[in-house]
Structure formats: C-alpha cells, structure tokens
Amino acid sequence: MVTRLARFTWGSMLWFMRRPPIKRLRRNWIHWVPEHRRARAWEHFRSQERWARRYGLLSLRIIYGFFIVVVAAQLIAAWVYWQEATGGFRPPGIGAP
C-alpha cells in the first residue's frame, strides 16, 4: 500500500513537471540568476535533480510509511480510550462507571 501510494505520488509529480508552464519555468529560471552566479546555480540545480531521481521515491515511501504508522497508532489509542470509557475492559458483571 505504501509503495503504491508513493509510486502514484511520484508519477503525479513527474506528470506535473512535464506540463508546458512548468517546463518553461524549469528551462528559463537560469536567466533570473545574476550572470556571475549562473554556472554555480546550474550545477546546484543539477545536483538537486540527481538527488531527487536517486532518492525521491524512497523518501516518499519512508514518509508515507511513517504517516500510516502514526495514523494507525492514533486510531488504536482512540479505540483503547473509548473502550476504557465505555467499560469494555471490565470483567462481565461489573457495570460501566
């Protein structure tokens, strides 16, 4: 489930990055950088791209896995508190408070 959700999100981000306005932005952003910093900015951009391609899907899988664990823990805690409040953990014959 985590892998499927991460792949869907990653595919959606890649689809979004291929849209014409985003393509133009990714192509033309370098012209907004001052001339003396362009080479360094371009190399930094490329290194970010390499990192995203290498670790992006793995990062999404870890984040979604953590999210599902946290939500499951909260649901279990809410269920335990609800059972305690309604007398679900008391032995039979002893009523709720």
N, CA, C and O atoms as a Tinker XYZ file with bonds, in Angstrom:
   388  protein
     1  N      0.826000   -1.196000    0.000000    73     2
     2  CA     0.000000    0.000000    0.000000    64     1     3
     3  C      0.872000    1.263000    0.000000    63     2     4     5
     4  O      0.600000    2.221000   -0.723000    81     3
     5  N      1.909000    1.240000    0.815000    73     3     6
     6  CA     2.803000    2.397000    0.889000    64     5     7
     7  C      3.509000    2.586000   -0.455000    63     6     8     9
     8  O      3.626000    3.706000   -0.952000    81     7
     9  N      3.973000    1.490000   -1.031000    73     7    10
    10  CA     4.683000    1.580000   -2.310000    64     9    11
    11  C      3.758000    2.088000   -3.408000    63    10    12    13
    12  O      4.156000    2.925000   -4.218000    81    11
    13  N      2.533000    1.591000   -3.439000    73    11    14
    14  CA     1.578000    2.034000   -4.451000    64    13    15
    15  C      1.270000    3.528000   -4.311000    63    14    16    17
    16  O      1.215000    4.255000   -5.303000    81    15
    17  N      1.071000    3.972000   -3.074000    73    15    18
    18  CA     0.798000    5.392000   -2.828000    64    17    19
    19  C      2.002000    6.253000   -3.210000    63    18    20    21
    20  O      1.841000    7.317000   -3.807000    81    19
    21  N      3.199000    5.796000   -2.868000    73    19    22
    22  CA     4.406000    6.549000   -3.209000    64    21    23
    23  C      4.599000    6.606000   -4.721000    63    22    24    25
    24  O      4.949000    7.657000   -5.257000    81    23
    25  N      4.376000    5.496000   -5.413000    73    23    26
    26  CA     4.520000    5.482000   -6.869000    64    25    27
    27  C      3.487000    6.389000   -7.534000    63    26    28    29
    28  O      3.797000    7.073000   -8.510000    81    27
    29  N      2.265000    6.397000   -7.010000    73    27    30
    30  CA     1.237000    7.273000   -7.567000    64    29    31
    31  C      1.629000    8.739000   -7.392000    63    30    32    33
    32  O      1.507000    9.536000   -8.322000    81    31
    33  N      2.097000    9.086000   -6.201000    73    31    34
    34  CA     2.511000   10.466000   -5.937000    64    33    35
    35  C      3.708000   10.849000   -6.806000    63    34    36    37
    36  O      3.745000   11.942000   -7.370000    81    35
    37  N      4.679000    9.954000   -6.911000    73    35    38
    38  CA     5.867000   10.231000   -7.717000    64    37    39
    39  C      5.482000   10.407000   -9.189000    63    38    40    41
    40  O      5.963000   11.324000   -9.855000    81    39
    41  N      4.616000    9.528000   -9.688000    73    39    42
    42  CA     4.153000    9.653000  -11.068000    64    41    43
    43  C      3.385000   10.939000  -11.299000    63    42    44    45
    44  O      3.522000   11.565000  -12.350000    81    43
    45  N      2.579000   11.338000  -10.329000    73    43    46
    46  CA     1.829000   12.590000  -10.452000    64    45    47
    47  C      2.768000   13.791000  -10.479000    63    46    48    49
    48  O      2.548000   14.736000  -11.236000    81    47
    49  N      3.807000   13.756000   -9.659000    73    47    50
    50  CA     4.775000   14.857000   -9.668000    64    49    51
    51  C      5.515000   14.917000  -11.003000    63    50    52    53
    52  O      5.748000   16.000000  -11.541000    81    51
    53  N      5.880000   13.761000  -11.529000    73    51    54
    54  CA     6.557000   13.750000  -12.823000    64    53    55
    55  C      5.631000   14.245000  -13.929000    63    54    56    57
    56  O      6.065000   14.972000  -14.823000    81    55
    57  N      4.364000   13.859000  -13.875000    73    55    58
    58  CA     3.389000   14.340000  -14.855000    64    57    59
    59  C      3.282000   15.864000  -14.769000    63    58    60    61
    60  O      3.272000   16.549000  -15.792000    81    59
    61  N      3.203000   16.385000  -13.556000    73    59    62
    62  CA     3.095000   17.825000  -13.360000    64    61    63
    63  C      4.336000   18.546000  -13.901000    63    62    64    65
    64  O      4.225000   19.628000  -14.478000    81    63
    65  N      5.498000   17.951000  -13.715000    73    63    66
    66  CA     6.733000   18.584000  -14.178000    64    65    67
    67  C      6.826000   18.621000  -15.705000    63    66    68    69
    68  O      7.600000   19.403000  -16.256000    81    67
    69  N      6.045000   17.785000  -16.392000    73    67    70
    70  CA     6.067000   17.777000  -17.856000    64    69    71
    71  C      5.057000   18.741000  -18.465000    63    70    72    73
    72  O      4.988000   18.851000  -19.689000    81    71
    73  N      4.282000   19.430000  -17.664000    73    71    74
    74  CA     3.313000   20.392000  -18.198000    64    73    75
    75  C      4.055000   21.604000  -18.765000    63    74    76    77
    76  O      5.099000   21.988000  -18.239000    81    75
    77  N      3.525000   22.210000  -19.836000    73    75    78
    78  CA     4.236000   23.312000  -20.511000    64    77    79
    79  C      4.649000   24.484000  -19.616000    63    78    80    81
    80  O      5.784000   24.943000  -19.740000    81    79
    81  N      3.792000   24.999000  -18.719000    73    79    82
    82  CA     4.268000   26.131000  -17.901000    64    81    83
    83  C      5.445000   25.747000  -17.000000    63    82    84    85
    84  O      6.372000   26.537000  -16.817000    81    83
    85  N      5.408000   24.565000  -16.453000    73    83    86
    86  CA     6.494000   24.130000  -15.578000    64    85    87
    87  C      7.756000   23.865000  -16.394000    63    86    88    89
    88  O      8.863000   24.159000  -15.941000    81    87
    89  N      7.592000   23.312000  -17.595000    73    87    90
    90  CA     8.758000   23.113000  -18.464000    64    89    91
    91  C      9.427000   24.446000  -18.789000    63    90    92    93
    92  O     10.653000   24.557000  -18.753000    81    91
    93  N      8.621000   25.450000  -19.103000    73    91    94
    94  CA     9.184000   26.776000  -19.381000    64    93    95
    95  C      9.906000   27.330000  -18.160000    63    94    96    97
    96  O     11.002000   27.880000  -18.274000    81    95
    97  N      9.292000   27.183000  -17.003000    73    95    98
    98  CA     9.910000   27.672000  -15.775000    64    97    99
    99  C     11.240000   26.975000  -15.515000    63    98   100   101
   100  O     12.227000   27.626000  -15.173000    81    99
   101  N     11.270000   25.657000  -15.677000    73    99   102
   102  CA    12.497000   24.901000  -15.442000    64   101   103
   103  C     13.579000   25.242000  -16.467000    63   102   104   105
   104  O     14.768000   25.171000  -16.158000    81   103
   105  N     13.179000   25.607000  -17.670000    73   103   106
   106  CA    14.135000   25.953000  -18.715000    64   105   107
   107  C     14.660000   27.380000  -18.549000    63   106   108   109
   108  O     15.838000   27.633000  -18.802000    81   107
   109  N     13.806000   28.310000  -18.130000    73   107   110
   110  CA    14.156000   29.735000  -18.152000    64   109   111
   111  C     14.552000   30.323000  -16.804000    63   110   112   113
   112  O     14.895000   31.503000  -16.741000    81   111
   113  N     14.518000   29.558000  -15.739000    73   111   114
   114  CA    14.813000   30.128000  -14.429000    64   113   115
   115  C     16.255000   30.640000  -14.361000    63   114   116   117
   116  O     16.545000   31.574000  -13.614000    81   115
   117  N     17.144000   30.043000  -15.122000    73   115   118
   118  CA    18.558000   30.419000  -15.040000    64   117   119
   119  C     18.777000   31.861000  -15.477000    63   118   120   121
   120  O     19.759000   32.483000  -15.069000    81   119
   121  N     17.887000   32.402000  -16.293000    73   119   122
   122  CA    18.034000   33.793000  -16.740000    64   121   123
   123  C     17.728000   34.800000  -15.628000    63   122   124   125
   124  O     18.081000   35.973000  -15.742000    81   123
   125  N     17.081000   34.352000  -14.565000    73   123   126
   126  CA    16.779000   35.238000  -13.440000    64   125   127
   127  C     17.960000   35.342000  -12.477000    63   126   128   129
   128  O     17.996000   36.235000  -11.630000    81   127
   129  N     18.924000   34.432000  -12.605000    73   127   130
   130  CA    20.086000   34.419000  -11.722000    64   129   131
   131  C     21.129000   35.382000  -12.290000    63   130   132   133
   132  O     21.333000   35.409000  -13.504000    81   131
   133  N     21.790000   36.165000  -11.449000    73   131   134
   134  CA    22.841000   37.063000  -11.949000    64   133   135
   135  C     23.914000   36.277000  -12.717000    63   134   136   137
   136  O     24.209000   35.123000  -12.406000    81   135
   137  N     24.471000   36.926000  -13.702000    73   135   138
   138  CA    25.415000   36.282000  -14.628000    64   137   139
   139  C     26.586000   35.611000  -13.906000    63   138   140   141
   140  O     26.991000   34.510000  -14.281000    81   139
   141  N     27.124000   36.253000  -12.891000    73   139   142
   142  CA    28.307000   35.708000  -12.228000    64   141   143
   143  C     28.000000   34.470000  -11.383000    63   142   144   145
   144  O     28.926000   33.765000  -10.980000    81   143
   145  N     26.720000   34.188000  -11.103000    73   143   146
   146  CA    26.353000   33.020000  -10.292000    64   145   147
   147  C     25.694000   31.916000  -11.098000    63   146   148   149
   148  O     25.312000   30.896000  -10.524000    81   147
   149  N     25.545000   32.081000  -12.403000    73   147   150
   150  CA    24.780000   31.115000  -13.199000    64   149   151
   151  C     25.404000   29.731000  -13.244000    63   150   152   153
   152  O     24.700000   28.732000  -13.092000    81   151
   153  N     26.695000   29.655000  -13.447000    73   151   154
   154  CA    27.334000   28.338000  -13.547000    64   153   155
   155  C     27.171000   27.554000  -12.247000    63   154   156   157
   156  O     26.847000   26.367000  -12.256000    81   155
   157  N     27.399000   28.236000  -11.146000    73   155   158
   158  CA    27.260000   27.568000   -9.847000    64   157   159
   159  C     25.797000   27.205000   -9.567000    63   158   160   161
   160  O     25.517000   26.127000   -9.042000    81   159
   161  N     24.881000   28.083000   -9.911000    73   159   162
   162  CA    23.456000   27.811000   -9.704000    64   161   163
   163  C     23.008000   26.634000  -10.563000    63   162   164   165
   164  O     22.230000   25.795000  -10.111000    81   163
   165  N     23.495000   26.570000  -11.794000    73   163   166
   166  CA    23.111000   25.468000  -12.670000    64   165   167
   167  C     23.627000   24.136000  -12.130000    63   166   168   169
   168  O     22.917000   23.131000  -12.170000    81   167
   169  N     24.849000   24.126000  -11.630000    73   167   170
   170  CA    25.404000   22.898000  -11.057000    64   169   171
   171  C     24.625000   22.486000   -9.807000    63   170   172   173
   172  O     24.378000   21.300000   -9.588000    81   171
   173  N     24.245000   23.457000   -8.998000    73   171   174
   174  CA    23.441000   23.158000   -7.816000    64   173   175
   175  C     22.084000   22.578000   -8.219000    63   174   176   177
   176  O     21.611000   21.622000   -7.605000    81   175
   177  N     21.466000   23.149000   -9.239000    73   175   178
   178  CA    20.184000   22.649000   -9.745000    64   177   179
   179  C     20.331000   21.211000  -10.218000    63   178   180   181
   180  O     19.489000   20.370000   -9.904000    81   179
   181  N     21.386000   20.917000  -10.967000    73   179   182
   182  CA    21.607000   19.557000  -11.478000    64   181   183
   183  C     21.839000   18.574000  -10.329000    63   182   184   185
   184  O     21.373000   17.437000  -10.385000    81   183
   185  N     22.548000   19.002000   -9.300000    73   183   186
   186  CA    22.778000   18.098000   -8.170000    64   185   187
   187  C     21.470000   17.814000   -7.426000    63   186   188   189
   188  O     21.258000   16.698000   -6.950000    81   187
   189  N     20.597000   18.813000   -7.326000    73   187   190
   190  CA    19.279000   18.577000   -6.725000    64   189   191
   191  C     18.463000   17.597000   -7.563000    63   190   192   193
   192  O     17.778000   16.727000   -7.024000    81   191
   193  N     18.540000   17.745000   -8.874000    73   191   194
   194  CA    17.832000   16.831000   -9.776000    64   193   195
   195  C     18.348000   15.402000   -9.608000    63   194   196   197
   196  O     17.558000   14.460000   -9.551000    81   195
   197  N     19.663000   15.238000   -9.529000    73   195   198
   198  CA    20.236000   13.895000   -9.346000    64   197   199
   199  C     19.785000   13.293000   -8.021000    63   198   200   201
   200  O     19.434000   12.115000   -7.963000    81   199
   201  N     19.791000   14.096000   -6.954000    73   199   202
   202  CA    19.364000   13.601000   -5.652000    64   201   203
   203  C     17.894000   13.182000   -5.692000    63   202   204   205
   204  O     17.528000   12.139000   -5.151000    81   203
   205  N     17.060000   13.990000   -6.328000    73   203   206
   206  CA    15.630000   13.675000   -6.397000    64   205   207
   207  C     15.389000   12.396000   -7.188000    63   206   208   209
   208  O     14.540000   11.588000   -6.812000    81   207
   209  N     16.114000   12.206000   -8.262000    73   207   210
   210  CA    15.938000   10.983000   -9.049000    64   209   211
   211  C     16.432000    9.758000   -8.306000    63   210   212   213
   212  O     15.872000    8.670000   -8.445000    81   211
   213  N     17.479000    9.932000   -7.520000    73   211   214
   214  CA    18.050000    8.792000   -6.810000    64   213   215
   215  C     17.237000    8.421000   -5.566000    63   214   216   217
   216  O     16.994000    7.242000   -5.309000    81   215
   217  N     16.820000    9.426000   -4.799000    73   215   218
   218  CA    16.209000    9.145000   -3.500000    64   217   219
   219  C     14.754000    9.587000   -3.374000    63   218   220   221
   220  O     14.168000    9.408000   -2.307000    81   219
   221  N     14.155000   10.148000   -4.398000    73   219   222
   222  CA    12.813000   10.703000   -4.288000    64   221   223
   223  C     11.750000    9.674000   -3.944000    63   222   224   225
   224  O     10.970000    9.871000   -3.012000    81   223
   225  N     11.715000    8.582000   -4.686000    73   223   226
   226  CA    10.706000    7.560000   -4.433000    64   225   227
   227  C     10.923000    6.900000   -3.081000    63   226   228   229
   228  O      9.961000    6.626000   -2.362000    81   227
   229  N     12.165000    6.644000   -2.732000    73   227   230
   230  CA    12.466000    6.065000   -1.422000    64   229   231
   231  C     12.022000    7.003000   -0.299000    63   230   232   233
   232  O     11.467000    6.553000    0.703000    81   231
   233  N     12.263000    8.295000   -0.465000    73   231   234
   234  CA    11.845000    9.269000    0.547000    64   233   235
   235  C     10.331000    9.265000    0.706000    63   234   236   237
   236  O      9.819000    9.301000    1.825000    81   235
   237  N      9.623000    9.222000   -0.404000    73   235   238
   238  CA     8.160000    9.181000   -0.319000    64   237   239
   239  C      7.680000    7.910000    0.373000    63   238   240   241
   240  O      6.739000    7.955000    1.165000    81   239
   241  N      8.312000    6.789000    0.085000    73   239   242
   242  CA     7.920000    5.535000    0.741000    64   241   243
   243  C      8.128000    5.621000    2.245000    63   242   244   245
   244  O      7.275000    5.173000    3.011000    81   243
   245  N      9.242000    6.187000    2.677000    73   243   246
   246  CA     9.516000    6.314000    4.111000    64   245   247
   247  C      8.509000    7.260000    4.762000    63   246   248   249
   248  O      7.987000    6.963000    5.836000    81   247
   249  N      8.235000    8.383000    4.127000    73   247   250
   250  CA     7.297000    9.361000    4.691000    64   249   251
   251  C      5.893000    8.774000    4.781000    63   250   252   253
   252  O      5.234000    8.905000    5.812000    81   251
   253  N      5.429000    8.129000    3.713000    73   251   254
   254  CA     4.093000    7.530000    3.752000    64   253   255
   255  C      4.025000    6.377000    4.741000    63   254   256   257
   256  O      3.004000    6.197000    5.405000    81   255
   257  N      5.085000    5.598000    4.851000    73   255   258
   258  CA     5.108000    4.520000    5.854000    64   257   259
   259  C      4.991000    5.075000    7.262000    63   258   260   261
   260  O      4.217000    4.571000    8.076000    81   259
   261  N      5.761000    6.112000    7.546000    73   259   262
   262  CA     5.690000    6.754000    8.855000    64   261   263
   263  C      4.294000    7.320000    9.103000    63   262   264   265
   264  O      3.755000    7.192000   10.202000    81   263
   265  N      3.713000    7.944000    8.084000    73   263   266
   266  CA     2.370000    8.513000    8.213000    64   265   267
   267  C      1.345000    7.429000    8.547000    63   266   268   269
   268  O      0.505000    7.628000    9.425000    81   267
   269  N      1.401000    6.300000    7.869000    73   267   270
   270  CA     0.439000    5.223000    8.118000    64   269   271
   271  C      0.625000    4.646000    9.517000    63   270   272   273
   272  O     -0.359000    4.332000   10.188000    81   271
   273  N      1.867000    4.502000    9.967000    73   271   274
   274  CA     2.121000    4.007000   11.326000    64   273   275
   275  C      1.559000    4.972000   12.364000    63   274   276   277
   276  O      0.947000    4.537000   13.339000    81   275
   277  N      1.754000    6.259000   12.172000    73   275   278
   278  CA     1.263000    7.258000   13.125000    64   277   279
   279  C     -0.263000    7.270000   13.161000    63   278   280   281
   280  O     -0.856000    7.318000   14.239000    81   279
   281  N     -0.901000    7.229000   11.997000    73   279   282
   282  CA    -2.366000    7.222000   11.955000    64   281   283
   283  C     -2.907000    5.956000   12.606000    63   282   284   285
   284  O     -3.882000    6.019000   13.355000    81   283
   285  N     -2.291000    4.804000   12.333000    73   283   286
   286  CA    -2.729000    3.555000   12.952000    64   285   287
   287  C     -2.577000    3.625000   14.472000    63   286   288   289
   288  O     -3.462000    3.174000   15.198000    81   287
   289  N     -1.478000    4.178000   14.958000    73   287   290
   290  CA    -1.275000    4.301000   16.406000    64   289   291
   291  C     -2.330000    5.212000   17.030000    63   290   292   293
   292  O     -2.821000    4.932000   18.124000    81   291
   293  N     -2.676000    6.284000   16.354000    73   291   294
   294  CA    -3.711000    7.175000   16.882000    64   293   295
   295  C     -5.073000    6.501000   16.901000    63   294   296   297
   296  O     -5.836000    6.667000   17.853000    81   295
   297  N     -5.383000    5.742000   15.860000    73   295   298
   298  CA    -6.668000    5.031000   15.829000    64   297   299
   299  C     -6.732000    3.981000   16.934000    63   298   300   301
   300  O     -7.770000    3.821000   17.576000    81   299
   301  N     -5.634000    3.267000   17.159000    73   299   302
   302  CA    -5.606000    2.263000   18.225000    64   301   303
   303  C     -5.736000    2.936000   19.588000    63   302   304   305
   304  O     -6.462000    2.443000   20.452000    81   303
   305  N     -5.051000    4.041000   19.788000    73   303   306
   306  CA    -5.156000    4.762000   21.066000    64   305   307
   307  C     -6.576000    5.274000   21.282000    63   306   308   309
   308  O     -7.096000    5.188000   22.395000    81   307
   309  N     -7.210000    5.804000   20.237000    73   307   310
   310  CA    -8.595000    6.279000   20.367000    64   309   311
   311  C     -9.524000    5.122000   20.700000    63   310   312   313
   312  O    -10.437000    5.277000   21.512000    81   311
   313  N     -9.306000    3.963000   20.086000    73   311   314
   314  CA   -10.137000    2.798000   20.378000    64   313   315
   315  C     -9.946000    2.339000   21.824000    63   314   316   317
   316  O    -10.919000    1.998000   22.497000    81   315
   317  N     -8.713000    2.328000   22.303000    73   315   318
   318  CA    -8.435000    1.928000   23.691000    64   317   319
   319  C     -9.101000    2.904000   24.659000    63   318   320   321
   320  O     -9.723000    2.473000   25.631000    81   319
   321  N     -8.984000    4.197000   24.414000    73   319   322
   322  CA    -9.620000    5.186000   25.295000    64   321   323
   323  C    -11.133000    5.041000   25.269000    63   322   324   325
   324  O    -11.788000    5.179000   26.303000    81   323
   325  N    -11.687000    4.768000   24.112000    73   323   326
   326  CA   -13.138000    4.590000   24.003000    64   325   327
   327  C    -13.579000    3.334000   24.766000    63   326   328   329
   328  O    -14.592000    3.361000   25.466000    81   327
   329  N    -12.834000    2.249000   24.636000    73   327   330
   330  CA   -13.168000    1.021000   25.375000    64   329   331
   331  C    -13.065000    1.240000   26.877000    63   330   332   333
   332  O    -13.889000    0.738000   27.641000    81   331
   333  N    -12.068000    1.979000   27.290000    73   331   334
   334  CA   -11.917000    2.262000   28.718000    64   333   335
   335  C    -13.079000    3.110000   29.229000    63   334   336   337
   336  O    -13.589000    2.873000   30.324000    81   335
   337  N    -13.494000    4.090000   28.441000    73   335   338
   338  CA   -14.578000    4.979000   28.867000    64   337   339
   339  C    -15.927000    4.266000   28.890000    63   338   340   341
   340  O    -16.777000    4.586000   29.722000    81   339
   341  N    -16.134000    3.315000   28.001000    73   339   342
   342  CA   -17.431000    2.624000   27.949000    64   341   343
   343  C    -17.447000    1.336000   28.748000    63   342   344   345
   344  O    -18.467000    0.647000   28.769000    81   343
   345  N    -16.344000    0.985000   29.410000    73   343   346
   346  CA   -16.300000   -0.216000   30.240000    64   345   347
   347  C    -15.979000   -1.468000   29.461000    63   346   348   349
   348  O    -16.291000   -2.568000   29.917000    81   347
   349  N    -15.385000   -1.341000   28.339000    73   347   350
   350  CA   -15.065000   -2.505000   27.515000    64   349   351
   351  C    -13.980000   -3.400000   28.073000    63   350   352   353
   352  O    -13.878000   -4.560000   27.673000    81   351
   353  N    -13.164000   -2.894000   28.988000    73   351   354
   354  CA   -12.078000   -3.683000   29.554000    64   353   355
   355  C    -12.422000   -4.213000   30.941000    63   354   356   357
   356  O    -11.574000   -4.825000   31.590000    81   355
   357  N    -13.628000   -3.992000   31.401000    73   355   358
   358  CA   -14.039000   -4.517000   32.712000    64   357   359
   359  C    -14.559000   -5.942000   32.561000    63   358   360   361
   360  O    -15.136000   -6.290000   31.531000    81   359
   361  N    -14.355000   -6.760000   33.583000    73   359   362
   362  CA   -14.888000   -8.121000   33.511000    64   361   363
   363  C    -16.420000   -8.115000   33.473000    63   362   364   365
   364  O    -17.038000   -7.161000   33.945000    81   363
   365  N    -17.036000   -9.152000   32.928000    73   363   366
   366  CA   -18.506000   -9.199000   32.895000    64   365   367
   367  C    -19.080000   -9.158000   34.308000    63   366   368   369
   368  O    -18.506000   -9.715000   35.244000    81   367
   369  N    -20.194000   -8.505000   34.439000    73   367   370
   370  CA   -20.855000   -8.380000   35.721000    64   369   371
   371  C    -20.545000   -7.081000   36.444000    63   370   372   373
   372  O    -21.259000   -6.711000   37.376000    81   371
   373  N    -19.519000   -6.398000   36.044000    73   371   374
   374  CA   -19.193000   -5.107000   36.632000    64   373   375
   375  C    -19.585000   -4.057000   35.606000    63   374   376   377
   376  O    -19.032000   -4.029000   34.506000    81   375
   377  N    -20.517000   -3.208000   35.948000    73   375   378
   378  CA   -21.047000   -2.234000   35.005000    64   377   379
   379  C    -20.098000   -1.087000   34.745000    63   378   380   381
   380  O    -19.066000   -0.932000   35.398000    81   379
   381  N    -20.477000   -0.311000   33.793000    73   379   382
   382  CA   -19.701000    0.900000   33.476000    64   381   383
   383  C    -19.867000    1.891000   34.603000    63   382   384   385
   384  O    -20.879000    1.848000   35.303000    81   383
   385  N    -18.920000    2.779000   34.808000    73   383   386
   386  CA   -18.994000    3.748000   35.917000    64   385   387
   387  C    -20.152000    4.718000   35.765000    63   386   388
   388  O    -20.345000    5.588000   36.614000    81   387
